[in-house]
Amino acid sequence: MTSLATPTDRASLRVVLTGRFEDAAELHGVLLASTSGMEVVGSAVDLHDAGPLFESPGPDAVLHGVAWSELADGATAAKLADDVAAIRRYTPAPIVLLVTEAGPALVEAALAAGVDDVLVLPQPAETIAFAVRKVRHGGGRFGAVDGDGRGQVITVFSPKGGTGKTVLATNLASYLASKTRKRVLLIDLDLQFGDAAIMLGLDPQRTMHDLVLSPGELDAGKLAGYTTKHRSGLDVLAAPMLPEHAELVTEPKVMQLIEVAREAYDLVVIDTSPFFYGPMLALLGPTDQLLLLCGLDVPTLKNVRLSLRTLELLGFPKARTNVVLNRVSNNVGLAKEDVELALGVGVSFEVPNDEVVARAVNRGTVPTLQESDSDFALAIAHIASALEPALGGSARSNPAAAAGTARLQRFVPRRLLEGRA
């Protein structure tokens, strides 16, 4: 058994290494030298010697290694089940299995044994940290939508600012609130610079900052006291007014908020910050549908491609990911086909570049409701109809974007799209 933690500068993620790893020294070096927020508190090859590593405060996750030779003898399931049982004697912390090779059979056996996630080494420390945060906050694997009657969660995300994420979130939530009989909540989780309230013309008296500082347990009644009502019938939980207040909205508080919101509302639409960080990763677990915005420009395409790869590494189901092509225009040299070619996935929805949006943003109005015949409004109605079966076929299809002629690969190096120098 080896103790690796330093006594100072405690990291946000405490992990224990157990089992056997090929190139163990290299893995230790990667984790110790990284700035991913992980602190390796110790390691033990033999699980029977690992007890002291789990003394209070316990780890956030266990990184367990199994040598490929131990898995090639036909007893994979039994071996993994024995290892998980041994770890569970010490801690209930989630377990991430690290192996050098993995196929469907191994992954299935690992999940059946109680492992929360599987990563194939080598991986950068940041990817391992993503996996740890996912299992820590999302309870491990992203299962099927449970259909237990709780509210549906629609998360709107873009890896680049200025793509129209908040415009989409506010208009979609307002449309759903006005066109259905369901209770709809919009949560602004762009914690430092959230603009959902101002785009809806609201002046909230209370924000998420006030909610997290309030005493007592959070329940549906308490949540209602911190929301602001929009004329569409939508309830809005506004982002903190000051950027420095964002740090008070921690990942556990976000998870508690989402759970209470799902109990109190039929539909929960979440606007997010334009990057992967703790609260965003925590959101992936309860997210039923993810709207991933993409613009018709090369930097955004590159970021969206990297986001899709990150979601895949995190195990987020592709069936819940919807690429939304925003501000579609026929005069930028790119079209839907170009984006699909670059991303390697299909575009689920297209939203046209419509002049009504800029006017509405400056006035604090909702074009989806007030200019319902506009191309933008029709596109939002189409998305809402696809996500909410109760709307049926009431929404007309949005106009298709004009086809472009240039193909992205003719002038964008593949290495840029893949994030390689």
QUIQUIJO-V225316 format. One record per residue. N is the residue number from 1. RES is the residue in one letter. NEAR is the number of other C-alpha atoms within 12 Angstrom. D_FIRST is the distance of its C-alpha to the first C-alpha in Angstrom with 1 decimal. Layout:
n->[N N]
res->[RES RES]
near->[NEAR NEAR]
d_first->[D_FIRST D_FIRST]
This chain:
n->[1 2 3 4 5 6 7 8 9 10 11 12 13 14 15 16 17 18 19 20 21 22 23 24 25 26 27 28 29 30 31 32 33 34 35 36 37 38 39 40 41 42 43 44 45 46 47 48 49 50 51 52 53 54 55 56 57 58 59 60 61 62 63 64 65 66 67 68 69 70 71 72 73 74 75 76 77 78 79 80 81 82 83 84 85 86 87 88 89 90 91 92 93 94 95 96 97 98 99 100 101 102 103 104 105 106 107 108 109 110 111 112 113 114 115 116 117 118 119 120 121 122 123 124 125 126 127 128 129 130 131 132 133 134 135 136 137 138 139 140 141 142 143 144 145 146 147 148 149 150 151 152 153 154 155 156 157 158 159 160 161 162 163 164 165 166 167 168 169 170 171 172 173 174 175 176 177 178 179 180 181 182 183 184 185 186 187 188 189 190 191 192 193 194 195 196 197 198 199 200 201 202 203 204 205 206 207 208 209 210 211 212 213 214 215 216 217 218 219 220 221 222 223 224 225 226 227 228 229 230 231 232 233 234 235 236 237 238 239 240 241 242 243 244 245 246 247 248 249 250 251 252 253 254 255 256 257 258 259 260 261 262 263 264 265 266 267 268 269 270 271 272 273 274 275 276 277 278 279 280 281 282 283 284 285 286 287 288 289 290 291 292 293 294 295 296 297 298 299 300 301 302 303 304 305 306 307 308 309 310 311 312 313 314 315 316 317 318 319 320 321 322 323 324 325 326 327 328 329 330 331 332 333 334 335 336 337 338 339 340 341 342 343 344 345 346 347 348 349 350 351 352 353 354 355 356 357 358 359 360 361 362 363 364 365 366 367 368 369 370 371 372 373 374 375 376 377 378 379 380 381 382 383 384 385 386 387 388 389 390 391 392 393 394 395 396 397 398 399 400 401 402 403 404 405 406 407 408 409 410 411 412 413 414 415 416 417 418 419 420 421]
res->[M T S L A T P T D R A S L R V V L T G R F E D A A E L H G V L L A S T S G M E V V G S A V D L H D A G P L F E S P G P D A V L H G V A W S E L A D G A T A A K L A D D V A A I R R Y T P A P I V L L V T E A G P A L V E A A L A A G V D D V L V L P Q P A E T I A F A V R K V R H G G G R F G A V D G D G R G Q V I T V F S P K G G T G K T V L A T N L A S Y L A S K T R K R V L L I D L D L Q F G D A A I M L G L D P Q R T M H D L V L S P G E L D A G K L A G Y T T K H R S G L D V L A A P M L P E H A E L V T E P K V M Q L I E V A R E A Y D L V V I D T S P F F Y G P M L A L L G P T D Q L L L L C G L D V P T L K N V R L S L R T L E L L G F P K A R T N V V L N R V S N N V G L A K E D V E L A L G V G V S F E V P N D E V V A R A V N R G T V P T L Q E S D S D F A L A I A H I A S A L E P A L G G S A R S N P A A A A G T A R L Q R F V P R R L L E G R A]
near->[21 20 21 23 25 15 11 8 13 16 23 23 36 37 43 46 43 41 37 28 31 24 18 27 14 17 28 31 15 25 35 26 18 21 19 26 27 39 37 41 39 34 37 31 26 21 31 21 19 30 26 22 34 33 14 13 17 23 35 36 46 50 50 42 41 39 28 26 18 24 26 17 12 15 18 27 25 20 28 36 21 22 35 36 20 26 37 24 16 27 27 23 33 37 45 48 45 40 34 26 25 24 17 11 18 33 29 20 27 37 27 21 28 32 38 39 42 45 36 29 29 22 22 24 27 26 33 38 40 39 48 46 44 42 38 37 35 36 30 33 35 33 21 17 20 14 14 11 13 23 30 36 38 42 46 46 46 42 33 28 24 23 33 41 40 43 46 51 47 52 48 49 48 44 45 41 36 27 29 26 18 27 32 42 49 52 46 49 50 41 38 24 26 37 39 47 43 28 33 42 24 28 22 27 21 27 35 42 32 26 32 30 21 19 10 11 16 26 23 21 17 22 35 27 22 31 34 33 28 33 19 33 25 39 41 49 47 45 44 34 28 20 17 14 23 31 24 24 31 27 29 22 28 37 29 27 38 44 28 27 37 34 26 27 33 31 40 46 50 51 46 48 36 32 25 31 27 36 39 40 40 38 46 48 38 44 38 35 37 38 45 46 46 48 40 37 31 29 24 31 43 32 34 45 36 30 34 37 24 30 31 22 28 35 31 36 26 25 22 31 33 32 37 40 43 39 36 38 27 19 17 23 23 33 34 42 27 31 40 26 23 38 31 22 24 24 30 30 38 42 43 33 30 29 19 27 35 19 17 26 26 18 17 25 29 42 36 41 31 24 23 24 21 26 30 42 38 33 39 45 43 34 40 40 26 25 33 34 18 19 23 17 16 18 27 24 25 27 25 24 30 19 20 21 16 20 21 29 21 14 16 23 18 21 15 22 30 24 21 12 8]
d_first->[0.0 3.8 6.9 9.8 12.6 15.7 17.6 20.8 22.4 20.6 20.9 22.7 20.0 16.5 14.2 10.8 9.8 9.1 10.5 12.0 14.1 16.9 17.0 13.4 14.1 17.3 16.0 13.6 16.7 19.0 17.2 16.7 20.3 21.9 24.2 23.8 22.7 19.0 16.2 12.7 10.9 7.3 5.7 4.3 6.9 7.8 9.2 9.9 6.4 6.7 9.6 9.0 8.5 12.0 13.8 17.0 17.7 16.2 15.5 18.6 17.2 14.4 14.4 13.8 14.4 16.3 17.6 21.4 21.9 20.3 22.9 25.8 26.5 28.5 26.0 24.6 25.5 24.2 20.8 20.4 21.9 19.4 16.4 18.2 19.0 15.4 14.5 17.8 17.0 14.8 16.7 20.0 18.9 20.2 18.4 19.1 18.7 18.4 20.1 22.2 25.2 26.7 30.1 31.8 30.8 27.1 27.5 29.6 27.3 24.3 26.5 27.9 24.5 23.9 22.0 23.6 23.8 23.3 23.0 23.7 21.9 22.7 23.5 24.1 21.8 24.9 25.2 21.7 22.5 25.7 24.1 21.7 24.8 26.8 24.7 24.2 27.9 29.6 27.8 26.6 29.2 32.7 34.8 38.5 40.8 40.9 44.6 44.2 47.0 45.0 46.1 45.6 43.5 44.9 42.8 44.6 42.5 43.2 40.9 43.7 45.9 49.6 49.7 51.4 48.5 49.8 53.3 52.2 50.1 53.0 55.7 53.8 52.9 56.5 58.0 55.9 56.9 60.6 61.0 59.1 59.4 55.7 53.8 52.1 49.7 48.8 45.7 45.5 41.8 42.7 41.6 42.6 45.9 46.9 50.6 51.1 53.3 55.5 56.0 57.2 59.5 57.7 57.3 54.4 54.6 51.0 47.9 44.3 43.5 45.8 44.2 40.6 41.9 44.0 42.9 42.3 40.9 42.0 44.4 47.2 49.8 47.8 47.1 50.8 51.6 49.8 51.2 54.4 57.0 58.4 62.0 60.7 59.1 55.6 53.2 51.2 48.2 48.5 45.8 45.4 48.3 46.3 43.4 41.4 41.4 39.4 36.0 36.8 36.8 33.2 31.6 31.4 35.1 36.1 34.6 36.4 39.6 39.6 39.1 42.0 44.1 43.8 45.1 47.9 49.1 50.0 49.0 46.6 46.9 44.3 44.9 41.8 40.8 41.1 37.4 34.1 32.2 30.6 33.7 34.9 31.7 31.9 35.5 34.8 33.7 37.1 39.2 41.8 43.5 42.3 45.2 44.0 46.8 47.8 50.6 52.9 51.4 49.0 46.4 46.1 45.9 43.0 41.1 41.9 40.8 37.4 37.3 38.0 35.2 32.8 34.1 33.5 29.9 29.5 31.2 34.3 37.1 39.8 42.4 41.8 42.1 45.7 46.6 49.5 51.7 53.2 56.3 57.6 60.6 62.6 63.0 59.5 59.4 56.5 56.8 54.7 54.6 53.2 50.4 49.5 49.5 47.2 44.7 44.9 45.5 48.7 50.1 50.6 53.0 55.2 56.5 59.4 60.0 62.6 64.4 64.5 60.8 61.3 64.3 62.4 59.4 61.8 63.6 60.7 62.1 60.8 62.6 61.3 63.5 66.3 66.9 66.1 68.1 66.2 64.1 61.0 61.7 62.3 59.0 57.1 59.1 58.1 54.4 54.8 56.8 54.1 51.3 53.3 55.3 57.5 59.3 60.3 62.6 64.0 62.6 64.4 62.5 61.8 63.6 61.9 61.1 63.3 61.8 60.8 61.7 59.0 55.8 52.6 51.3 54.4 53.5 49.8 47.3 44.7 42.0 43.0 42.8 39.3 38.1 37.8 39.2]
